[in-house]
Structures are given as structure tokens and as C-alpha cells.
Amino acid sequence: MASTPVDHSAPAPAPDTAASPQSTIERLRANPWLALIAVSFGLLMVQLDGSVVAIANPAIGKDLGASTAELQWVTNSYLIALAASMILGGKLGDRFGRRFHYLVGVGGFVVTSVAIGLVGSIEGVIVFRALQGVAGGILMPNTLGILRAVFPPKRFALAVGIWGMVSAVSTSLGPIVGGLLVERVD
């Protein structure tokens, strides 16, 4: 059998430089700025929802036949549950994983938001607003924990500054968004 001569002067084929899907996912997870965007989204939801309802309360009262006291509970049930569950949310995140509990908070917040829109009674709105506050209380403290874990110490102050800006802007946008929703959405 004749062997085929091998040309050793030809360059070796280049290694496959396309990134595998796993390395792309790992790279995205390692990007602290993407983490900041994600936690800012969650923070925006929690803070916005604290003030958006104040404008929507008259429309809620009219649609559901609610008294003034019941409308106060629509706002206060959320804020009380949020404040009461933040320490628990932070402790759970520290002990069992910040990312997991952040995602649990986001999921709970979305589910309770849908439930609030679908429930047909003021009592249901109050209950789901309280549950929404608990979800926000699980989510919110883990946003800072995630930032602390992913940002190097020299960039952490900048990340917290942006986090604070998102918090302030979302709280001040609540009445505007609430007004637009009441005016444009049934």
C-alpha cells in the first residue's frame, strides 16, 4: 500500500473559535452590568408598585365598590407586607442563595400582579396586594446582595449609586404611570 505524502508546510487548521453555548452563558452570568440591569428591573417593579396604586385607588374603589378604609388597605397591605418581609427575604437569600430568592420574588410578584388584575373583589385585591408585598420583600434585599457578589469593590459604589437612582426614579414615576394606566387602561 502506498502511503499518501503529508504536506508539513501547510498551516494546521485553526481551532474552532466559535464559543460554545455554555461558555456564552457563563460569560453573560459573569457580567456584573447585566446583573445590575436585572436587579434594577426587579427594584423598579417593587418601588413603582408602592406608589402607582395611590393614583389608581379612586378607579379601583369605583370599579369594586370599595370604601375609603378598604382602599387604604389596598395601599397599606402592600407596604406593610413589604416592610415586614424584607429581613426574612435578605436572610433567606444569604442562607439559601440570593439569585434563587430574587427569582422567587420576581415570579411571586408577577403571579400576584396577574391575580390582582383578575380578582373581582376588593378583599381579593387586598389579599393579593399583601402577597405581592411579601414577594417584593423577598426580591428587594437580594438585589443589593447580588450586586455585592458580582461587582468588584472598586465598582460597587457606582453600582449602588445606580441602584439608588433606579429606586428614586421608580418611586417618582409611580403617580405618572398610575395616571396613564387609569386614563388609558380599563
N, C-alpha and C positions, 0 to 999 in steps of 0.2 A: 504494500500500500504506500502510495506516495503521500507524503505529508504536505500540507499547504504551507508555504512560507509565511511567516508573520512579519509584518512591517512594524519594527520597533520605533521608527522615526515618526509615525503618525501620533498625534496627541491622543491621550486617553480621553474617553468620553467624559464629559462634565458630569459630576454627580447631580442627582435630581435636586434642584434648588427650590422646587415648589414646596411650600410649607404644608406640612400635614395638618389636617383639621384639628388634631389635638394640640399641636403647638400654637395654632392660631387662637384657640380658646384660652390656652394658658397665657398667651401674650395679652389678650383682652382682659383677663382676670387680673393680671399684674399691673394694669394701667390705673394708677390712682385717680386720674382725671375722670375716667369713665365711672369709677366708684363714686366720685363726688357728684356727677350728673345723676346717677341712680338714687343716691340718698337724698339729693336735693328734690327729686321728684316726689319721694315719699314725704319729705318735710313739707313741701308745697301743699300736698293734699291735706295733711293734718292741720296746718296752720290756716289754710284757706277756708276749710270747713268750719273752723271755730268762729269765723266772722261772717261767712256768707249767709248763714241762716237768719241773722238779725234782720236783714232786709226782706227775706222770704217769709218771715213769720206772719205778717198780715195775710198774705196769699194762702199760706198753709191753714191759718185759722178760718178763713172764708171757705176754702175747699172742704175742710174736715169738720167744720162747725166747732172749733176749739175755743175754750175760754182763754182769758188772758193768763191765768195761772198755768194752764196746760201748755200754752205757747212758751212761757218762761221755762217750763221743764224741757221743752224741745231743745232749747239752747243750753240750759244748765246741766241736763243729764249727760250731755256730751262732754262738757268742760269738767264736771266733777269726776266722771269715769276716766277721762284723760289724765287728770292730775293724780288720781288715786292709783292708777296702774303704771305710771312711769317708773317708779322704783322697782316694781316687780319686773317690768319689761327689761330694764337695764340689768338686773340680777340674772334673769333667765339668759339674756344674751352673753353675759360674762361667763356664766357657768356652762351653757349648752351650745353656744355658737351665735355670734352676732348676726351673721348673714342669714342663717336659718330663721331666726326670730324676726329679723327685718322683713323677710319674705312672708312669714306668717302674718305679720302686721299688715303688710300691703294686701295680701289675699283677704284677710278679715275685713279690712277697710273697704275693699271693692265689693265683697259679698254683702256687707251691711248697707252700703250705699245703694245697691240694686234693691235690696229688701225695703229700704225706706221709700224708694220710688214706687214700689209695687203694693205696699201695705195700704189698706184703705181706712185706717182708723188713727186717731191721734194717739191713743195708747200704744199702738204698734210703732208709730213714729218715735215716740219717747223711748220705748224699749230698744229699738234698733239704733237710735242715736247713742244710747248708753253703751251698747255693744260696739258701736263704731268708735267711741271714745276709748274703750279698752284696747281695740286693735291699734288705734293711734298711739296709745301709751306703751304698747309693746314695740311698735315701729320706731318711735321718735328717739328714745335714748340710744338705740342701736345705730342710729345714723352717725353719731359722734364716735361711738366705739369702732365702727368700720373705718372712719376717717383716720382715727388714731393708729389703727392697724396697718393701713395701706400707705400713708404718707410718711416720708422721712421727716425727722424732727425739724429740719430747716424749712420745710414746705408746709408743715402742719398749721402754723399760724395763718398762712394765706388761705388754706382750705377752710379753717374755722371762720375766717372773715367772710368768705363767700357763702358758707353755710348760714351765717348770721344775716347776711344781706338777703338771701332767699327767704329766710324766716320773716324778716321785716316787710319785704315786698309782698309776700303772700298774705300776710295779715292785713295789710293796707289795701290789697286788691279784692279782698272778700266782699265788701259792700258793693263794689263796682260789678263784680261777677254776679253777685246775688241780684242786683238790679237788672242786669241783662237777662238773667235766667227768668226772673219773674215777668219781665216785659216780653220776652221772645218765646219762651217755652211754656207750654200748658202744664 
